[in-house]
Amino acid sequence: MTTKLLWIAAVGILAGTVVNAQTTPQKVVTDAATALGGKERILSVKTLVVEASGIQPWVGQNPEPDGPLTNWNVPEYRYVVDLANGRMRIEQHRVAAFKYAGVSDARQILALDGDIAFNIETASNSGASEGRSSARITRIGGNAVRERRIDMIDNPIELVRTALDSRSKLSHVRDSGGNTLLDLVTPAQDTFTIGFDKKTGLPAFASWLTSSDNLGDVVRKTEFLEYESVSGIALPRRYLTKIDFRDWVAQDIRVAKNILDGPVGELAAPAAIRGAMPETLQVRVDVVPVAKGIWWLQGSGNHFSTLIEFTDHLTLFEAPNSEARTKAVIDKARSIVPMKPLTEVVVSHHHFDHTGGLRTAVAEGLTVISNQANERFFREVTARKATLRPDLLAKSSKTLKFRGFDDQLELKDSMNDLILYHVKGVVHAPYIIMGWLPREKFLLQGDLIDVSWTQHPWADVYAQNLQARNISFVKDLPVHGRIATREEELAAVAKTKR
């Protein structure tokens, strides 16, 4: 079976009852065009502008593994589609509605010009003492271009126009609840399931398959809600996007104004971007020896790990970011001490940037050590299928081996001593853990502090935990940032408080 057929067979949302054989896919789409305002009318539309506001929950960053997501508030959102020229731009202003150590106020442009996708971001922090801000423009490639194409089509007008295109393929009409469903393969070979309201004929939702290092196959679904009439065309006043993992909301946009065939400004990609290669992250692991039997595995990006050698095995602290990053780290760790097996990995907490390599670690046969409260979440994400982009776990058929603890766990032999502690009171991640190597007085931590942060919202609770555990370290070997002394960390905190 092809990937597309595997997806159609696997995704529960596509299930339904086959309708009368006389109800062809073409008739369903033609009826939808009529319900929207008429085929000729929607085909004549040149531009669509949606001015809105809403929320963008931070997927994979809920404080507790089984708790709700935190939100980015989006007070300004502008979605522009130039249907005549194949261009799209999303301009949004996002503000963190939670305590955050990074940039909490950002303006972003997510754009597509034909097959050129690019981002522009201007960020600032009113909480930072120096009012730091930055602007950056980058061309993106790979799967991100596909996702940007989907952003462009993810509205009723472009969705139905694409379905009317003779180059598109329509199939599998069926009923599901109050909707008639069909499958669409676009000229660009992007695959959707579209649901049409059986009473009104209007597009009710579009869903599609994507993938992630954390979750494997992910079904995203945008519901088109609260239609209004604008210049003779029915348009939604709300776009609600969810993913199939725990029915998480990924975006909820409330429309203030729909504008058809109005001015859209300059949407073409800048000349500098047209001539640039798409930005790609080269995975590189640099080995930094910090003591006998201890190596800090740095390299590209800003997600690092620490390798600890024991008498008969190796232990890794953190499997972060992605399959590519964690596989490179594991391979490097095994090459450093090839005569000893790498048997386990400590995962500090459940956030997606710290568990992007969790499925990889399981595929490599490592026992995962973490706070007991993370086990259910870890089992859930490592049990998911990955058919769109089969990963190492999907190919291995292995299952999670988990070792949990509540307050502390000591891993000790004659060569090394690693004590893992539950870090209490951190609102960012209440079940986060840190590692302590008492013989060398090294600390291992992720997300508690980084000397490059623009703000340090949990510096006080971090200090309290160090005091409670009687930890006075010589070096902090962090997951983010650079190796630092406690004095350097305190100086960084003091600088942001000025």
C-alpha positions in Angstrom: 0.0 0.0 0.0 1.2 3.6 -0.6 1.8 6.0 2.2 -1.4 7.9 1.2 -3.5 4.7 1.4 -1.9 3.7 4.7 -2.8 7.1 6.1 -6.4 6.9 4.9 -6.7 3.4 6.4 -5.1 4.5 9.7 -6.7 7.9 10.5 -9.8 7.5 12.6 -11.2 10.9 11.5 -11.6 9.5 7.9 -14.0 6.8 9.0 -17.5 7.0 7.8 -20.4 5.5 5.9 -20.2 5.3 2.1 -23.0 7.5 0.6 -25.2 6.9 -2.4 -23.2 6.0 -5.4 -24.8 8.9 -7.3 -23.2 11.4 -4.9 -19.9 11.9 -6.7 -16.9 13.9 -5.3 -17.4 16.4 -8.1 -21.0 17.0 -7.1 -20.1 17.5 -3.4 -17.5 20.1 -4.4 -19.8 21.8 -6.9 -22.5 22.0 -4.2 -19.9 23.5 -1.8 -19.0 26.1 -4.4 -22.6 27.0 -4.8 -23.0 27.3 -1.0 -20.0 29.5 -0.7 -21.4 32.0 -3.3 -21.3 30.3 -6.7 -18.5 28.6 -8.7 -17.9 31.6 -11.0 -17.8 34.0 -8.0 -15.2 32.1 -6.0 -13.1 31.5 -9.0 -13.0 35.2 -9.7 -11.6 36.1 -6.2 -8.0 37.4 -6.5 -7.1 38.1 -2.9 -8.3 37.3 0.6 -7.3 39.2 3.8 -8.3 38.0 7.3 -7.7 40.4 10.1 -8.1 38.6 13.4 -6.8 37.8 16.9 -6.7 34.7 19.0 -4.4 32.2 20.8 -1.7 29.7 19.8 -1.3 27.2 22.6 2.3 26.1 22.9 2.1 22.5 21.8 4.4 20.2 23.8 5.1 22.8 26.5 2.3 22.2 29.0 3.8 22.6 32.5 2.5 19.2 33.7 2.6 16.1 31.5 -1.1 15.6 31.8 -2.1 19.3 32.2 -3.4 21.9 29.8 -1.1 23.8 27.4 0.0 27.3 28.0 -1.0 30.0 25.5 0.7 32.5 23.3 -1.8 35.4 23.0 -2.1 36.7 19.5 -3.5 40.3 19.7 -2.8 40.9 16.0 -3.1 38.4 13.2 -3.3 39.1 9.5 -3.6 36.3 7.0 -3.2 37.3 3.4 -3.6 35.1 0.3 -2.9 36.3 -3.2 -4.7 33.5 -5.1 -3.8 35.0 -8.5 0.0 34.8 -7.9 0.3 31.9 -5.6 1.5 33.9 -2.6 0.6 33.8 1.1 1.7 35.7 4.2 0.8 35.4 7.9 1.7 38.4 10.0 1.3 37.9 13.7 2.2 39.5 17.0 2.6 36.9 19.8 2.9 37.6 23.5 3.5 34.9 26.1 0.7 34.5 28.6 3.0 32.6 30.9 6.4 33.0 32.6 9.0 32.5 30.0 12.8 32.8 30.0 13.1 33.6 26.3 11.7 36.3 24.1 8.1 36.7 25.2 7.0 39.4 22.7 7.5 38.7 19.0 6.3 39.8 15.6 6.5 37.2 12.9 6.0 36.9 9.2 5.5 33.5 7.8 5.4 33.7 4.0 5.2 31.7 0.7 5.9 32.9 -2.8 5.4 30.1 -5.2 7.9 27.4 -4.0 9.9 29.9 -1.9 9.0 29.9 1.8 10.6 32.3 4.3 10.2 33.8 7.7 10.8 37.2 9.1 10.9 37.7 12.9 11.3 40.8 15.0 11.4 40.1 18.7 11.7 42.1 21.9 11.4 41.8 25.6 10.0 44.6 27.6 11.1 42.8 30.7 14.8 42.8 29.7 16.8 45.6 31.2 18.4 46.6 27.9 15.2 46.3 25.8 16.9 43.8 23.5 15.4 43.3 20.1 16.3 41.6 16.9 15.1 41.0 13.4 15.9 38.0 11.2 14.9 36.8 7.7 15.5 33.2 6.6 14.5 31.0 3.8 13.1 27.6 4.9 13.0 24.4 3.0 12.1 20.7 3.1 8.9 19.7 4.8 8.4 23.3 6.0 7.5 24.3 2.4 4.8 21.7 2.4 3.4 23.0 5.6 3.4 26.6 4.2 1.5 25.4 1.1 -1.1 23.9 3.5 -1.3 27.2 5.3 -2.2 28.8 2.0 -4.9 26.3 1.2 -6.4 26.2 4.7 -9.4 28.4 4.0 -12.7 27.5 2.3 -12.2 29.6 -0.8 -8.7 28.2 -1.8 -9.7 24.7 -0.6 -12.8 24.5 -2.9 -10.9 26.2 -5.8 -8.2 23.6 -5.5 -10.8 20.8 -5.4 -12.4 22.3 -8.6 -9.0 22.2 -10.3 -9.0 19.5 -13.0 -5.5 18.5 -12.0 -6.7 17.6 -8.5 -7.8 14.1 -7.5 -11.0 13.6 -5.6 -12.2 10.3 -4.0 -13.8 8.3 -1.2 -17.1 10.1 -0.5 -18.7 9.1 2.7 -20.8 10.3 5.6 -19.5 11.0 9.1 -21.9 12.5 11.6 -23.3 15.7 10.1 -20.7 15.9 7.4 -20.0 14.5 4.0 -16.3 13.7 3.6 -14.0 13.3 0.6 -10.3 13.0 0.0 -8.4 15.5 -2.0 -4.9 15.2 -3.6 -3.8 18.6 -4.8 -1.7 19.2 -8.0 1.3 19.6 -5.6 0.5 16.1 -4.2 -0.7 17.4 -0.8 -3.4 15.2 0.7 -6.4 16.4 2.6 -9.7 15.1 3.9 -12.5 17.8 3.6 -15.7 17.7 5.6 -18.8 19.5 4.2 -21.8 20.3 6.3 -24.7 18.2 5.1 -27.2 20.9 5.8 -25.5 23.9 4.3 -23.0 22.3 1.9 -20.3 24.6 3.3 -16.8 23.4 4.1 -16.8 22.4 7.8 -13.2 21.3 8.2 -10.0 20.2 6.4 -7.6 17.7 7.9 -4.2 16.4 6.8 -1.4 14.3 8.0 2.0 15.7 9.1 4.7 14.2 11.3 6.9 15.1 14.3 10.0 13.7 16.0 8.0 13.6 19.2 4.6 12.2 18.1 5.2 10.4 14.8 2.1 10.7 12.7 0.0 13.8 13.6 -3.4 14.6 12.1 -4.1 18.3 12.0 -7.6 19.5 11.5 -8.9 23.1 11.0 -12.6 23.7 11.6 -14.3 26.6 9.7 -16.9 28.1 12.0 -19.4 30.9 12.3 -19.8 31.8 8.6 -20.7 35.3 7.5 -21.5 36.8 4.1 -18.8 39.1 2.6 -19.3 40.5 -0.9 -21.5 37.6 -1.8 -19.2 34.9 -0.4 -19.6 32.9 2.8 -16.4 33.1 5.0 -15.7 31.8 8.5 -15.3 34.1 11.4 -13.4 31.5 13.3 -10.6 29.0 12.4 -10.0 26.4 15.1 -7.0 24.0 14.5 -6.4 20.9 16.6 -4.1 17.9 16.5 -5.1 14.4 17.2 -2.8 14.0 20.3 -5.0 14.6 23.3 -7.2 16.8 21.0 -4.9 19.7 21.7 -5.8 23.0 20.2 -2.9 24.4 18.1 -4.6 27.6 17.1 -7.9 29.4 17.7 -8.3 32.5 15.5 -11.3 34.8 15.8 -11.9 37.0 12.8 -12.5 40.7 13.1 -12.7 41.4 9.4 -12.8 39.4 6.2 -11.7 41.4 3.1 -12.0 40.2 -0.5 -10.0 41.6 -3.4 -8.6 44.4 -1.3 -5.0 45.7 -1.3 -2.5 43.2 0.0 0.8 45.0 -0.3 4.1 43.5 -1.4 4.0 39.7 -1.0 6.9 38.7 -3.3 10.0 37.1 -1.7 12.9 39.6 -1.3 15.6 39.3 -3.9 18.1 38.2 -1.2 15.9 35.4 -0.2 15.3 34.2 -3.8 19.0 33.8 -4.2 19.6 32.1 -0.8 19.7 28.5 0.0 17.1 27.2 2.5 18.4 27.3 6.0 19.2 23.9 7.4 20.6 22.9 10.7 23.7 20.8 10.4 23.9 18.3 13.2 27.3 18.4 14.7 28.4 16.9 18.1 31.5 18.4 19.7 33.0 16.5 22.6 34.1 18.6 25.5 36.0 16.5 28.2 35.3 18.1 31.6 36.6 15.4 33.9 37.7 11.8 33.9 34.7 9.8 32.6 32.5 12.9 32.0 32.0 14.6 28.6 29.8 17.5 27.6 28.4 16.8 24.1 27.9 20.3 22.6 27.8 21.2 18.9 25.2 22.7 16.6 22.0 24.2 17.9 21.4 24.9 21.6 20.4 21.4 22.9 23.3 19.6 24.5 23.8 16.4 26.5 26.3 15.0 29.1 27.9 11.5 29.0 28.9 9.8 32.2 31.0 6.7 32.4 30.5 4.0 35.0 32.5 0.9 35.5 30.5 -1.3 33.2 28.2 1.1 31.2 27.6 4.6 30.0 24.7 7.0 31.0 23.5 9.9 28.9 21.9 13.0 30.4 19.2 14.3 28.0 18.0 13.1 24.5 16.9 16.5 23.1 15.5 18.3 20.1 15.1 15.7 17.3 15.8 12.2 16.0 18.8 13.5 14.1 20.3 15.3 17.1 19.9 12.4 19.5 21.0 9.7 17.1 24.2 11.8 16.5 24.7 12.2 20.2 24.2 8.4 20.9 26.6 7.5 18.1 29.2 9.9 19.4 28.8 8.7 23.0 29.4 5.1 21.9 32.5 6.1 20.0 34.0 7.8 23.0 34.1 4.7 25.1 33.5 1.9 22.6 34.3 -0.9 25.0 31.3 -0.1 27.3 27.6 -0.2 26.3 25.4 2.9 26.5 22.5 1.6 28.5 20.4 4.5 29.8 19.4 8.1 29.3 18.1 10.6 31.8 15.4 12.9 30.5 15.0 16.0 32.5 11.4 16.7 31.7 8.6 16.1 29.1 8.8 19.3 27.0 9.1 18.6 23.3 12.5 20.2 22.8 13.8 17.9 25.6 12.1 14.7 24.3 12.5 15.2 20.6 15.0 12.3 20.8 12.9 10.1 23.2 11.6 7.9 20.4 15.2 7.6 19.1 16.5 6.6 22.5 13.8 3.9 22.8 14.7 2.6 19.3 18.3 2.4 20.4 17.4 0.2 23.3 18.1 2.7 26.1 16.3 2.6 29.5 14.7 6.0 30.1 15.1 7.5 33.5 12.9 10.4 34.7 10.5 11.6 37.3 7.8 9.0 37.8 5.1 11.6 36.8 6.5 11.6 33.3 6.0 7.9 32.6 2.4 8.0 31.3 3.3 10.8 28.9 6.4 9.0 27.7 4.6 5.8 27.1 1.9 7.6 25.1 4.2 9.4 22.7 6.5 6.4 22.1 3.5 4.1 21.3 2.4 6.3 18.4 2.8 5.2 14.7 5.0 6.9 12.2 3.9 6.0 8.7 4.3 9.3 6.9 7.9 9.6 7.8 8.9 6.2 9.4 11.4 6.9 12.2 13.9 4.7 13.9 11.3 3.7 16.5 8.8 2.7 13.9 11.4 0.6 12.2 12.6 -1.1 15.4 9.2 -2.1 16.9 10.8 -1.6 20.4 8.9 -0.3 23.4 9.8 2.0 26.3 11.9 0.7 29.2 11.3 3.2 32.0 12.8 3.7 35.4 11.1 6.3 37.5 11.6 8.0 40.8 9.8 10.6 42.9 12.3 12.7 45.0 15.8 11.4 44.2 17.7 8.5 42.6 21.4 7.7 43.0 23.3 6.0 40.2 26.7 5.0 41.8 29.6 2.7 41.5 33.4 2.9 42.2 34.0 5.1 39.1 31.2 7.7 39.3 28.2 9.0 41.3 25.2 10.6 39.7 22.4 11.8 42.0 19.1 12.8 40.3 16.9 15.3 42.2 13.3 16.4 41.6 13.5 20.2 41.3 10.5 21.5 43.3 8.4 24.6 42.7 9.3 25.3 39.0 6.1 26.4 37.3 7.7 25.9 33.9 7.8 22.1 34.5 6.8 21.0 38.0 8.3 17.5 37.5 11.7 18.6 36.1 14.9 16.9 37.5 18.5 17.9 37.7 21.7 15.8 38.1 24.5 16.2 40.6 27.9 14.8 40.3 29.2 15.2 43.9 32.8 13.9 43.3 33.5 16.6 40.7 30.9 19.1 41.9 29.2 19.3 38.5 25.6 20.2 38.0 23.5 18.9 35.1 20.3 20.8 34.3 18.1 21.9 31.5 15.6 24.9 31.5 16.5 26.0 35.0 19.0 28.7 33.9 21.0 29.8 30.9 23.5 32.7 31.2 22.3 33.9 27.8 18.7 34.3 28.7 17.1 37.8 28.5 15.2 37.1 31.8 15.3 34.5 34.6 11.8 34.0 35.9 12.6 31.0 38.1 16.1 32.0 39.3 14.9 32.2 42.9 13.3 28.8 43.0 16.5 27.4 41.3 18.6 28.9 44.1 16.2 27.5 46.7 16.6 24.0 45.3 20.3 24.2 45.3 20.3 25.3 48.9 17.8 22.6 49.9 20.0 19.9 48.3 23.2 21.4 49.7 24.6 21.8 46.2 27.5 24.2 45.6 28.9 23.4 42.2 32.1 24.2 40.4 30.6 23.9 36.9 27.1 23.7 35.5 26.9 21.5 32.4 23.6 22.8 30.9 21.3 21.4 28.2 21.0 25.0 26.9 23.8 27.6 26.8 27.4 27.3 27.9 29.3 25.7 30.8 29.2 28.2 33.6 30.1 28.7 37.3 27.6 29.7 39.9 29.2 33.1 40.0 28.6 33.6 36.3 25.0 32.5 36.6 24.4 34.9 39.5 26.0 37.8 37.5 23.7 37.0 34.5 20.6 37.1 36.7 21.7 40.4 38.3 22.3 41.9 34.9 18.7 41.2 33.8 17.3 42.7 37.0 19.0 46.1 36.5 
